[in-house]
Amino acid sequence: MNQKIIKKFLIKALDRLNDYRYGNEYKLWLKLQGIPNRSVAGEKEWMEKWGQLGYKPNPVYYRLFSHYIGNDINIVPTDICHNIVELILDPFRYHGYYGDKNLFDRVMPREFFPSTILRRMYGFYYDKNYTRIAVDDETFMALLSNLTVKRIIVKPTLITQGGVGVTLYENTDGVWKDVKTGESLNLTYLEKHSGEDFIMQEAFEQHDFMSLFNPTSVNTIRLAVYKSVKDERCHVTQAIMRIGQNGSVVDNGCAGGMFVGIRKENGALLHSVCNEQGFTKTVFNGIDFSKEYKIPHWNDIISFAETVGQYIPNQRLFALDVVLGRDNKPYLIEFNLTGFAPWLFQYTVGPALGEYTDEIIEYCKSKLSKRERVTYL
C-alpha cells in the first residue's frame, strides 16, 4: 500500500481516538456541573471559526467553557488544539529531545533551573555537568552526607505527567527520608522508586508569597506562551497559578491541588479556585480568594517567560511552569510542548490563545499538510 495512504489512514485514526477520548471526558464534566449539553449563544459562529482548520469542532468544549468565561468564539476546542494547533506549532520530531527533563539545561542556561545534584539517564549516572560517574551504595551515601541543603527532590525525566513519581526527601538528624513514606533514602530505595531516568535537585525555596497558599508544595505559575509567526517574539497569552493541597508536595490537580486565574496585565489573582472537573470555591487551604492577592515581581516573571521561549527556535507554543524564588527571581521548573492543556485557562481567566487566536488559526490553515503525528512515513 502507498505510504501516503497509510500515513493518512493512521493520522485519521489517531485523530478519531483523541476525539472520542476528549469528547467523552468533557461530556462527563458537563454532567458533573449540571450544564446542559445543548446549543448555546454564539455556538454557530464558534463552529464556523474553528472549522476553518478543516476539522469539525466538537461543540461540547464551547458549551462547557462558555459557562465559565462567557460566550467567546476564541475558546479553544481541545480536539483541534491537540490534533491541529499543537502539531503544527510544535513539530513532533523534536519532542523526544525537548521532553527529557535531564536535558533542559542543555537547551537553555543552567541558572534558569533549580540546582542539580545527580542525574540518571538510561541507567547510567552523571553529575550536574553531564560527566558520567560510578555510583554505588558507598559513593551515594557520601554524596548525601556532603549536601548542605536539608531537602532534595527526585523526579522522573521521561514521559511524566501530573507530578507522578515526584519524591521529596528531607534530612532529619543526618538521616535522609522520603517525606511521604518515612523510608530511609539509600541507593536501592532510590533506584526502586525512580527507575533508570530521573534527576535529583535541591528542593526549591519559594517566595513567601507563594508559600502562603500552601507551604508543603512548590506552587507553580503556568504560563501559555506563543512565539509569533509575524514578529518572532514570544508573548504570554494567559496565566494561572497551581496550588497544592495542604500536606501535598506537588501542586497537581490529580493530587488534590487547584488552580486560580491570573490577570496577565498585573499579576492579580482571580477570586475563586478551580479543579480539573470544573468545581470552584472561594476558600482553599484556609485562604479566602475573595480578597485581593497580587503576585510580586510579576513583570520579571513575564519577561522571564518570554526569554525562555527564545531558546527553543523550532517550536512556537509552550506551557511553562515557573516558580518565584525566595530571592525574588523567577525560575523554570519545566516547559511543555505536548499537553498544552487549554482547559486550565478556559475554566478561569479566558481563551487559552488570547489575542493571538486569529493569527494562529490563519497560520495553521496554511500549514495543514505539514502537521506531524507519531509516524514518519
N, C-alpha and C positions, 0 to 999 in steps of 0.2 A: 504494500500500500504506500502511496506517495507520502513523504514525510510531512508536507504541509497539511495534508488532510488529517494525518494522525495528530499533529500538533493542534490543529483547530478543534478536533474532537476532544482532546484532553483538556484544553483550556475551557471549553464549554462545559465539560463535566465538572471541573473544579469550581467554575462559577456557580453552577446549579447546586453543588454541595454546600457552598457558602451561603447561597440564597436560602436554602432550606434550614440550615443551622441557625443563621441570624434571624430569619423571619419568625421561626418558632419561638426563639428566645424573647424577641420583642413583643410577640403576641402574649406571651406569659406575663411580661411586665405590665402591659396594658391591663390585663385581667387582674393582676395583683393590686394595681392602683385604682381599679374600678372605672377605667377610662373606656368608653365605648369604642369598639373597632369599626368605626364608620366615618364617612367622609366629613371633613371639617372645612371651614372657610379658608380659601387660598390653596387648597389641595390641587386643583386642576392646574393652576399656574406653576405650582411647585413641580408637578409631574412633567409639565412641558419643559421647564428649565433644565431639570436634570436628565430628561430624556434626550437632550442634545448629544449625550455621550453614547448614543446607540444602544441604550440599555434601559429597559422599563423599570423605573424605581418602585420598590415596594412601599405603598403609602403608610404602612404601619409605623415607619420611622417618623414621618411628619405628624401623624396622629398622636404619637407619644410625646415628642419633644415640644410640639406647639402648645401642649398642655402646660409646660414649664416656662418657656421663654417667648411664647406668643406665636402668632401665625406669620412666620418669617420664611420666605421661599429660599433663603440661603441655608436653611437647616440641611446638614449633610446627611444623605442616606448612607447607612452603614454598608450596605451591599456595594454600592457604587464606589464608596471610599476605598474599600479593600480590594474590589475586583478591577477597578479602573484607576482611580486617582493615585493610590499608593504605588501601584505597579508601573505607572508612567513617571511619576516624580522621583521615585526611588527605585531605579533599576535593580532587579532581583539578583543579578550576577555578582553584586558587591556585598550582599548581605552576610555571607558567611564570614568574611573578614571583619566587617564592621560590627558584627553581632557578638564577637568574642570579647568579653569584658577584660580579659588578660591583655588585650592589645589596645585598649583605649588610650594609654599614654604613649603608644607608638603613633597614634593618629593625631594627637594634639598635646600641648605642653603638660608635663607631669604635675606642675603646680596647680592645674585645674582640679585635681583629684585628691581625695584623702591619701595619706602616705601608705605605700605598700610595704609589707614585711616579707611576704613569701608568695610564690606562685606555683601552681601545679598545672602543667599543660601536657595533655595526652600521656599522663602517668609519670612525667619527668618533672623534677623540681628545678626552679630558677629563683634567683634573687630579684630584687626590685629592678636591677639593671639588665635583666634577661640573661644573666650568666648562669649556665647550668651548674648545679651544685648537688653533692651527695647528701642525702638526708636519711639518718637512721634515728632510732629512739634516743640515743645519747645526744646527737647534734641538735635534734629538735627540742629536747628539754633545755639544752644550753641556750638555744635561740630564745626560748620563752623567758628564761631567767635573766637574760640581758636586756629585756624590754623595759623601757622607762615609763610606758603607759600602763594604765590599770584595766583597760578594756580593749578587746580586739574583736573584729567581725570577720567571719568567713562566709563567702557567698559563691555559689556555682557561677561559672562563666559562660556556659553554653546552654542554649535553649532554656532560658529562665523566664519565669512569669509569676507575677503575684507575690513576690517575696518568698516563694517556696525554696526551702533549703538554706535560707539565710540564718546563720547561727551567731549569737553573741556570747563571748567568753569574758569572764571577769576574774581578776587576780585578787583573791582574798587571803591575806596572811601567807603570801608566797605560793598559793595553790591556784592554778587556773581551772575554772569550772564553767561548764555550759550553764548559762543563766537560767535557761528553761528547765533542764532536766536535773541540774545539780551534779552531773557526772564530771569527773576529773578529765582534763584535756591531756591526751598523750597522742603519739603518732598513730597508734592503732585506732583510737577513737576518731581522730580527725579523718583518716582515710576511709573508715567505715561510713561516716556520715556525710562526707563531702566528695568522695569519689576521685576521679582522675583529673578533673578540670575545675579548679577553684582559685580564688585569690584571697589572701589574708591581708587585712588592712587594719590600721589603727582606727578604733571606733571614733566616729566623728563627734566633735564637741560643737553642738549647735548653739546659735544665738539664744539668749534668754527669752526673747520674744517668742521664738519658735517652740521652746520648751514649755512655755505657758500652756499650750494646748494639749500636750502630752509629753512628760519628761522621759518616758521609757522608750520612746521611738524617735528616730530622726524623721521629722515631719518635712516632707519634700514639696517643692513648688514644681508643678507640672506646667511647662510652657510649650505651647504649639508654635513652631517656628517655620516660616516659609521663606525660601530663597527665591526671590522673584526672577522670572524669566525675562523681565524687562530691564531691570537695573542691577541684577546680580547681588543685591543687598538682602540681608536676612531681616525679616520682620516678624515680631511676635504678634500672632493673631488672636490668641486667647490665653488665659491663665487660670489655674485653680491651685489650691493647697490641699494636700492629702494629710490626714491626721490619724495617727494610730489610736486604737482603743487603749484605755488605761491598762498598763501591765504588759502590753504587746511591744516587741522590739522592732516590728515593722509597721508601716503605715498603710498597708494594702487593704482594700475592701474585703478580700476573701478572709482576712484575719480579724474582721470586725471594725476596720477603720472606716472613716467617712471623709468626704471632701467638701470644700467650700469654694465658691467662685471668687475671683479676684478682679477688680476693676483694673484693667491693664494700664490705664492712663495715670493712676496714682497709687496703686497697691492696696486699696481699701478692700476689706473682706465684705462679702455679701452677708445677709442676715439670717441665713439658715444653712445647715449642712445636709448632705445627701449621701445615700449609699447607691450601690450599683443596680438595685431594683427600683430606685426612684423614691424611696421613702425619705422624707425630710423631717427635720426637727430644728428647733432654735437653741436647744441646750444639748451639749455633748461633752462628756468628760468633766461635767460641772461648769463648763464655760457657756455663758449666755451670749450667743451670737447676735442677739438683737441690739447689743451695744456696738459701739464703733471701735473697730480694730484696723490698723493700717500697718502693713509690713514695712519695717525700716529699710533704708538703703535700697529702695525699690528701683530707682533709676540705674544704680550699679548692677542690679540683677538683670534688668532688661538689656543693658549694654553687654553684659557678660554673655547672655543667651545669643545675642546677635553675632558676637565674636565666635562663639563655639561653632555655629553653622558654617562659617567660612573655612573651617579646617576639613570639611568633607565636600570636596569640589564636585563630585558626580552625583550628589543627592540633593533634593530640594524640599523635602518635608520631614520635619523632625519633631519628636516628642521628647523634650529634655526634662530630666529630673534634677533639679538644682536645690542645694541647701545653702542656708545663710549661716556662716560660721560665727563662733564667739568673737573672732577678730574683725567682725563686720564685713567680711568678704564673701562673695558667692563662690561655691564650689560645685562641681558636676559629679553626681552620683552615677548617672548613666545617660546615654542617648538611645532612643528607639527609632528604628527605621521601619519596623513592622508593628502591627497592632497599634496604629495611631490613636485609637480609642476616641473618636469624636464625641461619644456619649458623655464623657466626663465634663466637657464644656457645655453641651447642649441640655444637660439636666440643670445647669446652674446659671451660666453667665451669657451665653449666646452661641450663634452658629460657629462651628469649630474653625472655619477658614476665614471668618471675619470679612473685612473689606476687600480681601483678595479672592473671594469666591469666583467672581466673573472672570478674572484673569486666569485662574486655574482651569476653569471649565473650557475657556477658549483654547488654552494651550493643550489640554488633554484631548480635545476634539481633533486637533491637528496631528496627534501622535498615537491615535488608537491602534494603528497597526504595529506600533513599537512596544506595546506593553509586554512584559515578560511574566511567565509563570515558572514553575519548578522544572520545566522541561526545556532543554536547549536543542531540540530537534531542528 
